[in-house]
Amino acid sequence: MPSPGEAFFLTGSPSNLTLQITLTLDMKTFFAALSISISVFEAAAQLTPTVNPVIDQFGSIQVKRTNEGRVTEQSSIYLYDDWISADVLVHQPAGGVVQVKEIPVKLDLRTSALEVQTSRGVRLLPLSKVEKFEWINPQTMSKEVFVNGRDFLFNGAKIEGYCAVSGDLLKMVTHYSVEIIPADYNVALDVGSKEDRAVRKTRHYLLRGNELVEFTKKSVVALMPDEGDAIKQFIRRNRVDFDEEADLQSLIRYCDTLVQ
């Protein structure tokens, strides 16, 4: 045991944690500092993702990936770049679904796969294995629910990927996707981009049965004809921009109040 005034080093594996404590007073100070260090060490261990048998069963392919295709740092293939704790309904091989709660995930918009952070590395959970998932939007701090878009039709065609569904009486369906624009740098002219770019695309729909229609003033009124005048007045008074998701969410919430 070190004497007062000596340096004591504590290292550990969780998160490659390394702590250094310098003792300058007496043994009482040493033990107090050691207690704090152990508490921090244990906290770091708790943040390490644990093994999940359901995810390990389906996500058998380990991946180590940030932005494949040399996508620039200014763009991203993910809906959100940070890991988000989510509750996921996963299809079982023998049938039925099981809920896996509070697992850290990212949504890859290019492949529509959930990347899951586990203690055994990052694993892929394909779209075909997921019924739905929900998390707290890190920007608005509101709950978002994503469902598999395979059951939705737009102009007779199925929707590929996940769709966020919101609203009670009137349901808004938001589909996110990403398009990879290849690098087009011209050496001779010194123009263009040297790296691929991920361009985010967002489309908003209204749900009519299992069919989707474009989210417009006309479609809202068509779905709620008895409340058409009130809806038009709300849109005009609040200057609703149909390209702004926040405005559409506000309109959806208002429509939910019209029929009790």
MIDOSE-1310 file (N, C-alpha, C; in nm, 2 decimals, decimal comma, always signed):
residues 260
mpsp	+0,08/-0,12/+0,00/+0,00/+0,00/+0,00/+0,09/+0,12/+0,00; +0,06/+0,22/-0,08/+0,14/+0,34/-0,09/+0,13/+0,43/+0,03; +0,24/+0,50/+0,06/+0,24/+0,59/+0,17/+0,18/+0,72/+0,13; +0,14/+0,81/+0,23/+0,09/+0,94/+0,19/+0,20/+1,02/+0,11
geaf	+0,15/+1,08/+0,01/+0,24/+1,16/-0,08/+0,28/+1,08/-0,20; +0,26/+0,95/-0,20/+0,29/+0,87/-0,32/+0,18/+0,87/-0,42; +0,20/+0,82/-0,54/+0,10/+0,81/-0,65/+0,04/+0,67/-0,65; -0,09/+0,66/-0,67/-0,15/+0,53/-0,68/-0,23/+0,53/-0,81
fltg	-0,21/+0,42/-0,89/-0,28/+0,41/-1,02/-0,38/+0,30/-1,02; -0,50/+0,32/-1,07/-0,60/+0,22/-1,08/-0,64/+0,21/-1,23; -0,63/+0,10/-1,29/-0,68/+0,08/-1,42/-0,78/-0,03/-1,43; -0,87/-0,02/-1,53/-0,97/-0,12/-1,55/-1,01/-0,13/-1,69
spsn	-1,08/-0,25/-1,72/-1,12/-0,27/-1,86/-1,24/-0,20/-1,91; -1,35/-0,18/-1,82/-1,47/-0,11/-1,88/-1,43/+0,02/-1,93; -1,46/+0,04/-2,06/-1,44/+0,17/-2,13/-1,30/+0,21/-2,13; -1,20/+0,12/-2,11/-1,06/+0,15/-2,10/-1,03/+0,25/-2,00
ltlq	-1,10/+0,24/-1,88/-1,09/+0,34/-1,78/-0,95/+0,34/-1,71; -0,89/+0,45/-1,69/-0,77/+0,46/-1,62/-0,78/+0,58/-1,52; -0,76/+0,56/-1,40/-0,77/+0,66/-1,30/-0,64/+0,68/-1,22; -0,61/+0,80/-1,19/-0,48/+0,83/-1,11/-0,52/+0,91/-0,99
itlt	-0,47/+0,87/-0,87/-0,50/+0,93/-0,75/-0,37/+0,97/-0,69; -0,35/+1,10/-0,65/-0,23/+1,15/-0,59/-0,26/+1,18/-0,45; -0,19/+1,11/-0,35/-0,22/+1,13/-0,21/-0,12/+1,24/-0,16; -0,18/+1,34/-0,09/-0,10/+1,45/-0,05/-0,12/+1,47/+0,10
ldmk	-0,22/+1,41/+0,16/-0,25/+1,44/+0,30/-0,21/+1,32/+0,39; -0,30/+1,23/+0,42/-0,28/+1,12/+0,51/-0,36/+1,00/+0,46; -0,36/+0,89/+0,53/-0,42/+0,77/+0,49/-0,57/+0,78/+0,48; -0,63/+0,87/+0,56/-0,78/+0,89/+0,55/-0,81/+0,95/+0,41
tffa	-0,73/+1,04/+0,36/-0,75/+1,09/+0,23/-0,74/+0,99/+0,13; -0,64/+0,90/+0,15/-0,62/+0,79/+0,05/-0,74/+0,70/+0,04; -0,80/+0,65/+0,15/-0,91/+0,56/+0,14/-1,03/+0,63/+0,09; -1,05/+0,76/+0,12/-1,16/+0,84/+0,06/-1,15/+0,84/-0,09
alsi	-1,03/+0,87/-0,14/-1,01/+0,88/-0,28/-1,03/+0,75/-0,35; -0,98/+0,64/-0,28/-1,00/+0,51/-0,34/-1,14/+0,47/-0,35; -1,23/+0,50/-0,25/-1,37/+0,47/-0,25/-1,44/+0,54/-0,37; -1,40/+0,67/-0,39/-1,46/+0,74/-0,51/-1,42/+0,68/-0,64
sisv	-1,29/+0,64/-0,65/-1,24/+0,58/-0,77/-1,32/+0,45/-0,80; -1,34/+0,36/-0,70/-1,41/+0,24/-0,72/-1,55/+0,26/-0,77; -1,62/+0,37/-0,71/-1,75/+0,40/-0,75/-1,76/+0,44/-0,90; -1,67/+0,52/-0,94/-1,66/+0,56/-1,08/-1,64/+0,44/-1,17
feaa	-1,55/+0,35/-1,13/-1,52/+0,23/-1,20/-1,64/+0,15/-1,22; -1,72/+0,13/-1,12/-1,84/+0,05/-1,12/-1,94/+0,11/-1,21; -1,96/+0,25/-1,21/-2,05/+0,32/-1,29/-2,02/+0,30/-1,44; -1,89/+0,30/-1,47/-1,84/+0,28/-1,61/-1,88/+0,14/-1,66
aqlt	-1,87/+0,05/-1,57/-1,90/-0,09/-1,60/-2,04/-0,11/-1,64; -2,13/-0,03/-1,56/-2,28/-0,04/-1,59/-2,31/+0,02/-1,72; -2,24/+0,11/-1,78/-2,27/+0,17/-1,91/-2,23/+0,08/-2,02; -2,15/-0,02/-2,00/-2,11/-0,12/-2,10/-2,23/-0,20/-2,14
ptvn	-2,27/-0,21/-2,27/-2,38/-0,29/-2,32/-2,36/-0,43/-2,28; -2,47/-0,50/-2,24/-2,46/-0,63/-2,19/-2,50/-0,73/-2,30; -2,48/-0,86/-2,28/-2,51/-0,96/-2,38/-2,66/-0,98/-2,38; -2,73/-0,98/-2,50/-2,87/-1,00/-2,51/-2,89/-1,12/-2,59
pvid	-2,95/-1,23/-2,54/-2,96/-1,36/-2,62/-3,05/-1,34/-2,74; -3,16/-1,25/-2,73/-3,25/-1,24/-2,84/-3,17/-1,17/-2,96; -3,10/-1,06/-2,93/-3,02/-0,99/-3,03/-2,91/-1,08/-3,08; -2,84/-1,15/-3,00/-2,73/-1,24/-3,04/-2,79/-1,35/-3,14
qfgs	-2,91/-1,39/-3,11/-2,97/-1,50/-3,19/-2,99/-1,45/-3,33; -3,04/-1,33/-3,35/-3,07/-1,28/-3,48/-2,95/-1,20/-3,55; -2,88/-1,12/-3,47/-2,78/-1,04/-3,52/-2,64/-1,11/-3,52; -2,63/-1,22/-3,60/-2,51/-1,30/-3,59/-2,39/-1,24/-3,66
iqvk	-2,41/-1,14/-3,74/-2,30/-1,08/-3,81/-2,25/-0,96/-3,73; -2,13/-0,96/-3,69/-2,07/-0,85/-3,62/-2,02/-0,75/-3,73; -2,04/-0,62/-3,70/-2,00/-0,51/-3,79/-1,92/-0,41/-3,72; -1,83/-0,34/-3,78/-1,76/-0,23/-3,73/-1,76/-0,13/-3,83
rtne	-1,86/-0,03/-3,82/-1,88/+0,06/-3,94/-1,92/+0,20/-3,89; -1,87/+0,30/-3,95/-1,92/+0,43/-3,92/-2,00/+0,48/-4,04; -1,93/+0,52/-4,15/-2,00/+0,57/-4,27/-1,94/+0,50/-4,39; -1,99/+0,38/-4,43/-1,94/+0,31/-4,54/-1,95/+0,40/-4,67
grvt	-1,87/+0,37/-4,77/-1,88/+0,44/-4,89/-1,81/+0,58/-4,88; -1,73/+0,60/-4,78/-1,66/+0,73/-4,77/-1,76/+0,84/-4,76; -1,86/+0,83/-4,69/-1,96/+0,93/-4,68/-1,90/+1,04/-4,59; -1,92/+1,17/-4,63/-1,86/+1,28/-4,56/-1,91/+1,29/-4,42
eqss	-1,83/+1,36/-4,33/-1,88/+1,38/-4,19/-2,00/+1,47/-4,18; -2,02/+1,55/-4,29/-2,13/+1,65/-4,29/-2,26/+1,58/-4,32; -2,26/+1,46/-4,36/-2,38/+1,39/-4,39/-2,38/+1,25/-4,32; -2,49/+1,18/-4,31/-2,49/+1,06/-4,23/-2,59/+0,96/-4,29
iyly	-2,57/+0,84/-4,28/-2,66/+0,73/-4,32/-2,76/+0,70/-4,21; -2,74/+0,76/-4,09/-2,82/+0,73/-3,98/-2,93/+0,83/-3,96; -3,04/+0,79/-3,90/-3,15/+0,89/-3,87/-3,10/+0,98/-3,76; -3,03/+0,93/-3,66/-2,96/+1,00/-3,56/-2,83/+0,94/-3,54
ddwi	-2,73/+1,02/-3,52/-2,59/+0,97/-3,51/-2,56/+0,90/-3,38; -2,63/+0,94/-3,27/-2,60/+0,89/-3,14/-2,68/+0,76/-3,12; -2,62/+0,68/-3,03/-2,70/+0,56/-2,98/-2,82/+0,60/-2,90; -2,93/+0,54/-2,93/-3,06/+0,57/-2,85/-3,11/+0,45/-2,79
sadv	-3,16/+0,46/-2,67/-3,22/+0,34/-2,60/-3,36/+0,32/-2,66; -3,38/+0,20/-2,71/-3,51/+0,17/-2,77/-3,57/+0,04/-2,72; -3,70/+0,03/-2,73/-3,78/-0,10/-2,70/-3,81/-0,15/-2,84; -3,77/-0,28/-2,87/-3,79/-0,34/-3,00/-3,87/-0,46/-2,99
lvhq	-3,97/-0,48/-3,08/-4,05/-0,60/-3,09/-3,98/-0,69/-3,20; -3,92/-0,80/-3,17/-3,85/-0,88/-3,26/-3,92/-1,01/-3,29; -3,92/-1,05/-3,41/-3,99/-1,17/-3,46/-3,91/-1,29/-3,41; -3,97/-1,39/-3,36/-3,91/-1,52/-3,32/-3,91/-1,62/-3,43
pagg	-3,80/-1,70/-3,44/-3,80/-1,80/-3,55/-3,92/-1,90/-3,54; -3,97/-1,93/-3,42/-4,08/-2,03/-3,41/-4,21/-1,96/-3,42; -4,21/-1,83/-3,45/-4,34/-1,76/-3,45/-4,36/-1,67/-3,33; -4,44/-1,56/-3,35/-4,46/-1,47/-3,24/-4,35/-1,37/-3,24
vvqv	-4,37/-1,27/-3,14/-4,27/-1,17/-3,12/-4,23/-1,16/-2,98; -4,12/-1,11/-2,95/-4,07/-1,08/-2,81/-4,02/-0,94/-2,80; -4,05/-0,87/-2,69/-4,00/-0,74/-2,68/-3,87/-0,73/-2,61; -3,77/-0,66/-2,67/-3,64/-0,64/-2,61/-3,64/-0,50/-2,56
keip	-3,62/-0,47/-2,44/-3,63/-0,33/-2,38/-3,50/-0,27/-2,36; -3,50/-0,14/-2,39/-3,39/-0,05/-2,35/-3,25/-0,10/-2,41; -3,25/-0,12/-2,54/-3,12/-0,16/-2,60/-3,07/-0,04/-2,69; -2,94/-0,01/-2,69/-2,89/+0,10/-2,77/-2,88/+0,07/-2,92
vkld	-2,95/+0,15/-3,00/-2,96/+0,12/-3,14/-2,93/+0,25/-3,22; -2,90/+0,23/-3,35/-2,90/+0,33/-3,45/-2,98/+0,28/-3,57; -3,05/+0,37/-3,64/-3,13/+0,33/-3,76/-3,05/+0,37/-3,88; -3,01/+0,27/-3,96/-2,93/+0,29/-4,08/-3,04/+0,31/-4,19
lrts	-3,05/+0,43/-4,25/-3,15/+0,46/-4,34/-3,13/+0,40/-4,48; -3,00/+0,37/-4,51/-2,97/+0,31/-4,64/-3,01/+0,16/-4,65; -2,99/+0,09/-4,54/-3,03/-0,06/-4,54/-3,15/-0,09/-4,46; -3,21/+0,01/-4,39/-3,33/-0,01/-4,30/-3,30/-0,11/-4,20
alev	-3,17/-0,13/-4,16/-3,14/-0,22/-4,05/-3,11/-0,14/-3,92; -3,14/-0,21/-3,81/-3,11/-0,15/-3,68/-2,97/-0,20/-3,64; -2,88/-0,11/-3,61/-2,75/-0,15/-3,56/-2,76/-0,15/-3,40; -2,73/-0,26/-3,34/-2,75/-0,28/-3,20/-2,61/-0,29/-3,13
qtsr	-2,59/-0,20/-3,03/-2,47/-0,21/-2,96/-2,47/-0,31/-2,84; -2,38/-0,41/-2,85/-2,38/-0,51/-2,74/-2,24/-0,52/-2,69; -2,22/-0,60/-2,59/-2,09/-0,62/-2,53/-2,00/-0,71/-2,62; -2,06/-0,77/-2,72/-1,99/-0,85/-2,82/-1,97/-0,78/-2,95
gvrl	-1,99/-0,65/-2,95/-1,97/-0,57/-3,07/-2,10/-0,52/-3,13; -2,10/-0,45/-3,24/-2,22/-0,40/-3,30/-2,28/-0,50/-3,39; -2,41/-0,53/-3,37/-2,47/-0,63/-3,45/-2,59/-0,57/-3,53; -2,62/-0,64/-3,64/-2,73/-0,60/-3,73/-2,86/-0,67/-3,70
lpls	-2,96/-0,60/-3,69/-3,10/-0,65/-3,68/-3,18/-0,61/-3,80; -3,20/-0,71/-3,90/-3,26/-0,67/-4,03/-3,40/-0,63/-4,01; -3,45/-0,55/-4,11/-3,59/-0,50/-4,11/-3,69/-0,62/-4,10; -3,66/-0,73/-4,17/-3,75/-0,84/-4,17/-3,77/-0,91/-4,03
kvek	-3,68/-0,88/-3,94/-3,69/-0,94/-3,81/-3,76/-0,85/-3,71; -3,80/-0,73/-3,75/-3,85/-0,63/-3,65/-4,00/-0,60/-3,69; -4,08/-0,61/-3,59/-4,22/-0,57/-3,60/-4,24/-0,41/-3,59; -4,18/-0,36/-3,48/-4,18/-0,22/-3,46/-4,08/-0,19/-3,35
fewi	-4,05/-0,06/-3,33/-3,96/-0,02/-3,22/-4,00/+0,13/-3,18; -3,97/+0,16/-3,06/-4,00/+0,30/-3,02/-3,88/+0,35/-2,93; -3,86/+0,48/-2,94/-3,76/+0,55/-2,86/-3,80/+0,69/-2,83; -3,72/+0,76/-2,76/-3,74/+0,90/-2,73/-3,65/+0,98/-2,83
npqt	-3,72/+1,07/-2,91/-3,65/+1,15/-3,01/-3,55/+1,24/-2,93; -3,42/+1,23/-2,96/-3,32/+1,31/-2,89/-3,33/+1,46/-2,91; -3,40/+1,50/-3,01/-3,42/+1,64/-3,05/-3,54/+1,71/-2,99; -3,65/+1,64/-2,99/-3,78/+1,69/-2,94/-3,81/+1,63/-2,80
mske	-3,74/+1,52/-2,76/-3,77/+1,45/-2,63/-3,91/+1,40/-2,63; -3,97/+1,37/-2,74/-4,10/+1,30/-2,75/-4,09/+1,16/-2,80; -4,18/+1,08/-2,77/-4,18/+0,94/-2,81/-4,20/+0,92/-2,96; -4,12/+0,84/-3,02/-4,15/+0,81/-3,16/-4,17/+0,66/-3,17
vfvn	-4,27/+0,62/-3,26/-4,30/+0,48/-3,28/-4,27/+0,45/-3,43; -4,19/+0,35/-3,46/-4,16/+0,31/-3,59/-4,21/+0,17/-3,62; -4,28/+0,16/-3,73/-4,33/+0,03/-3,77/-4,27/-0,01/-3,91; -4,28/-0,14/-3,93/-4,23/-0,19/-4,06/-4,33/-0,14/-4,17
grdf	-4,27/-0,08/-4,27/-4,36/-0,02/-4,38/-4,42/-0,12/-4,47; -4,39/-0,25/-4,45/-4,44/-0,35/-4,55/-4,59/-0,35/-4,57; -4,67/-0,31/-4,46/-4,81/-0,32/-4,47/-4,88/-0,19/-4,53; -4,80/-0,09/-4,56/-4,85/+0,03/-4,62/-4,83/+0,03/-4,77
lfng	-4,93/+0,09/-4,84/-4,93/+0,10/-4,98/-4,94/+0,25/-5,02; -4,86/+0,29/-5,11/-4,87/+0,42/-5,17/-4,87/+0,41/-5,32; -4,98/+0,45/-5,38/-5,00/+0,43/-5,53/-4,98/+0,29/-5,57; -5,03/+0,20/-5,48/-5,03/+0,06/-5,51/-4,90/-0,02/-5,48
akie	-4,80/+0,06/-5,44/-4,67/+0,00/-5,41/-4,64/+0,00/-5,26; -4,57/-0,11/-5,22/-4,53/-0,11/-5,08/-4,42/-0,02/-5,04; -4,42/+0,03/-4,92/-4,32/+0,12/-4,87/-4,20/+0,04/-4,82; -4,09/+0,07/-4,86/-3,96/+0,01/-4,81/-3,91/+0,08/-4,69
gyca	-3,88/+0,00/-4,59/-3,81/+0,06/-4,47/-3,91/+0,08/-4,36; -3,87/+0,16/-4,26/-3,95/+0,19/-4,14/-4,03/+0,32/-4,17; -4,14/+0,33/-4,10/-4,22/+0,45/-4,10/-4,26/+0,49/-3,96; -4,24/+0,62/-3,93/-4,28/+0,67/-3,80/-4,43/+0,71/-3,80
vsgd	-4,51/+0,66/-3,71/-4,65/+0,68/-3,70/-4,69/+0,76/-3,58; -4,76/+0,87/-3,60/-4,81/+0,95/-3,49/-4,95/+1,00/-3,51; -5,02/+1,04/-3,40/-5,16/+1,08/-3,41/-5,25/+0,97/-3,36; -5,37/+1,01/-3,32/-5,47/+0,92/-3,28/-5,59/+0,90/-3,38
llkm	-5,67/+1,01/-3,39/-5,78/+1,01/-3,49/-5,73/+1,01/-3,63; -5,64/+1,11/-3,65/-5,57/+1,12/-3,78/-5,43/+1,08/-3,77; -5,39/+0,99/-3,85/-5,25/+0,93/-3,83/-5,16/+0,98/-3,94; -5,04/+1,04/-3,90/-4,94/+1,08/-3,99/-4,83/+0,97/-4,00
vthy	-4,79/+0,94/-4,12/-4,69/+0,84/-4,14/-4,57/+0,91/-4,21; -4,45/+0,91/-4,14/-4,33/+0,97/-4,20/-4,23/+0,87/-4,24; -4,19/+0,88/-4,36/-4,09/+0,78/-4,41/-3,96/+0,86/-4,44; -3,85/+0,80/-4,38/-3,72/+0,86/-4,39/-3,64/+0,77/-4,48
svei	-3,56/+0,83/-4,57/-3,47/+0,75/-4,65/-3,34/+0,83/-4,68; -3,25/+0,77/-4,74/-3,12/+0,84/-4,77/-3,07/+0,80/-4,91; -3,02/+0,89/-4,99/-2,97/+0,86/-5,12/-2,82/+0,90/-5,12; -2,74/+0,80/-5,16/-2,59/+0,82/-5,16/-2,56/+0,88/-5,30
ipad	-2,50/+1,00/-5,29/-2,46/+1,07/-5,42/-2,31/+1,04/-5,43; -2,27/+0,97/-5,54/-2,13/+0,93/-5,56/-2,04/+1,05/-5,57; -1,91/+1,03/-5,53/-1,81/+1,14/-5,55/-1,80/+1,17/-5,69; -1,78/+1,30/-5,72/-1,78/+1,35/-5,86/-1,66/+1,45/-5,88
ynva	-1,56/+1,43/-5,81/-1,44/+1,52/-5,82/-1,37/+1,51/-5,95; -1,35/+1,63/-6,01/-1,28/+1,64/-6,14/-1,14/+1,69/-6,11; -1,04/+1,61/-6,13/-0,90/+1,65/-6,10/-0,86/+1,76/-6,19; -0,89/+1,76/-6,31/-0,84/+1,86/-6,41/-0,90/+1,99/-6,37
ldvg	-1,02/+2,00/-6,34/-1,09/+2,13/-6,31/-1,09/+2,16/-6,16; -1,05/+2,06/-6,08/-1,05/+2,08/-5,93/-1,18/+2,13/-5,88; -1,29/+2,06/-5,93/-1,42/+2,09/-5,88/-1,49/+1,96/-5,84; -1,60/+1,97/-5,77/-1,68/+1,85/-5,73/-1,64/+1,80/-5,59
sked	-1,70/+1,70/-5,55/-1,68/+1,64/-5,42/-1,59/+1,52/-5,43; -1,50/+1,50/-5,34/-1,41/+1,39/-5,33/-1,46/+1,27/-5,26; -1,58/+1,29/-5,19/-1,64/+1,19/-5,11/-1,78/+1,17/-5,14; -1,84/+1,05/-5,12/-1,98/+1,03/-5,14/-2,06/+1,12/-5,04
ravr	-2,18/+1,15/-5,07/-2,26/+1,23/-4,98/-2,39/+1,16/-4,96; -2,44/+1,16/-4,83/-2,57/+1,10/-4,80/-2,67/+1,21/-4,79; -2,77/+1,21/-4,88/-2,88/+1,31/-4,89/-3,00/+1,25/-4,82; -3,05/+1,32/-4,71/-3,17/+1,27/-4,64/-3,29/+1,31/-4,72
ktrh	-3,39/+1,22/-4,72/-3,52/+1,25/-4,78/-3,63/+1,21/-4,68; -3,72/+1,30/-4,67/-3,83/+1,28/-4,57/-3,97/+1,31/-4,64; -4,06/+1,21/-4,63/-4,19/+1,23/-4,69/-4,30/+1,20/-4,59; -4,40/+1,29/-4,59/-4,51/+1,28/-4,49/-4,64/+1,24/-4,56
yllr	-4,70/+1,14/-4,50/-4,83/+1,09/-4,55/-4,94/+1,09/-4,45; -5,06/+1,07/-4,49/-5,17/+1,05/-4,40/-5,22/+0,90/-4,43; -5,26/+0,84/-4,33/-5,30/+0,70/-4,34/-5,46/+0,69/-4,36; -5,49/+0,62/-4,47/-5,64/+0,59/-4,50/-5,65/+0,44/-4,52
gnel	-5,70/+0,37/-4,41/-5,70/+0,23/-4,41/-5,55/+0,18/-4,40; -5,51/+0,11/-4,50/-5,37/+0,07/-4,51/-5,30/+0,14/-4,63; -5,37/+0,24/-4,68/-5,31/+0,32/-4,79/-5,26/+0,45/-4,75; -5,16/+0,50/-4,81/-5,10/+0,63/-4,78/-5,14/+0,73/-4,88
veft	-5,17/+0,85/-4,84/-5,20/+0,97/-4,93/-5,10/+1,08/-4,89; -5,06/+1,16/-4,99/-4,98/+1,28/-4,96/-5,04/+1,36/-4,85; -4,96/+1,42/-4,76/-5,01/+1,50/-4,65/-5,02/+1,65/-4,71; -5,15/+1,68/-4,75/-5,17/+1,82/-4,80/-5,30/+1,87/-4,73
kksv	-5,33/+2,00/-4,75/-5,45/+2,06/-4,69/-5,57/+1,99/-4,75; -5,57/+1,96/-4,88/-5,68/+1,89/-4,94/-5,70/+1,75/-4,89; -5,60/+1,68/-4,86/-5,61/+1,54/-4,81/-5,66/+1,54/-4,67; -5,62/+1,64/-4,59/-5,67/+1,64/-4,45/-5,82/+1,67/-4,44
valm	-5,86/+1,77/-4,52/-6,00/+1,80/-4,53/-6,08/+1,68/-4,58; -6,03/+1,61/-4,68/-6,10/+1,50/-4,74/-6,12/+1,39/-4,64; -6,03/+1,37/-4,55/-6,04/+1,26/-4,45/-6,13/+1,31/-4,33; -6,14/+1,44/-4,31/-6,23/+1,49/-4,20/-6,32/+1,60/-4,26
pdeg	-6,41/+1,56/-4,35/-6,49/+1,67/-4,42/-6,58/+1,75/-4,32; -6,63/+1,69/-4,22/-6,72/+1,76/-4,12/-6,65/+1,87/-4,05; -6,52/+1,85/-4,03/-6,44/+1,95/-3,96/-6,35/+2,04/-4,06; -6,39/+2,03/-4,19/-6,31/+2,10/-4,29/-6,29/+2,25/-4,26
daik	-6,39/+2,32/-4,23/-6,38/+2,46/-4,20/-6,29/+2,50/-4,09; -6,30/+2,42/-3,98/-6,21/+2,44/-3,86/-6,07/+2,41/-3,90; -6,04/+2,31/-3,98/-5,91/+2,27/-4,02/-5,85/+2,38/-4,10; -5,92/+2,43/-4,20/-5,87/+2,54/-4,29/-5,84/+2,66/-4,21
qfir	-5,92/+2,69/-4,11/-5,90/+2,81/-4,03/-5,77/+2,79/-3,95; -5,75/+2,67/-3,89/-5,63/+2,65/-3,82/-5,50/+2,66/-3,90; -5,51/+2,60/-4,02/-5,40/+2,61/-4,12/-5,36/+2,75/-4,15; -5,47/+2,83/-4,18/-5,45/+2,97/-4,21/-5,40/+3,06/-4,10
rnrv	-5,46/+3,04/-3,98/-5,42/+3,11/-3,86/-5,28/+3,08/-3,82; -5,24/+2,96/-3,83/-5,10/+2,92/-3,78/-5,00/+2,91/-3,89; -5,04/+2,95/-4,01/-4,95/+2,95/-4,13/-4,87/+2,81/-4,14; -4,95/+2,71/-4,14/-4,89/+2,57/-4,14/-4,81/+2,55/-4,27
dfde	-4,68/+2,51/-4,25/-4,60/+2,48/-4,36/-4,59/+2,33/-4,38; -4,64/+2,28/-4,49/-4,65/+2,13/-4,51/-4,52/+2,07/-4,54; -4,42/+2,15/-4,54/-4,28/+2,09/-4,55/-4,21/+2,08/-4,42; -4,28/+2,13/-4,31/-4,22/+2,14/-4,18/-4,28/+2,03/-4,09
eadl	-4,21/+1,94/-4,04/-4,26/+1,83/-3,96/-4,33/+1,88/-3,84; -4,27/+1,98/-3,77/-4,33/+2,03/-3,65/-4,46/+2,09/-3,67; -4,48/+2,16/-3,79/-4,61/+2,22/-3,82/-4,72/+2,11/-3,84; -4,67/+2,00/-3,91/-4,77/+1,89/-3,94/-4,81/+1,82/-3,81
qsli	-4,71/+1,80/-3,72/-4,74/+1,74/-3,59/-4,84/+1,83/-3,51; -4,83/+1,96/-3,52/-4,92/+2,05/-3,45/-5,06/+2,04/-3,51; -5,07/+2,03/-3,64/-5,20/+2,01/-3,71/-5,26/+1,88/-3,67; -5,18/+1,77/-3,67/-5,23/+1,64/-3,63/-5,29/+1,64/-3,49
rycd	-5,22/+1,71/-3,39/-5,27/+1,72/-3,26/-5,40/+1,80/-3,25; -5,41/+1,90/-3,33/-5,53/+1,98/-3,34/-5,65/+1,90/-3,39; -5,63/+1,82/-3,50/-5,73/+1,74/-3,55/-5,78/+1,63/-3,45; -5,69/+1,59/-3,37/-5,73/+1,49/-3,27/-5,83/+1,55/-3,16
tlvq	-5,83/+1,68/-3,15/-5,92/+1,75/-3,05/-6,06/+1,77/-3,11; -6,07/+1,76/-3,24/-6,20/+1,80/-3,30/-6,31/+1,70/-3,28; -6,28/+1,58/-3,26/-6,38/+1,47/-3,24/-6,35/+1,40/-3,11; -6,44/+1,42/-3,01/-6,42/+1,36/-2,88/-6,51/+1,24/-2,87
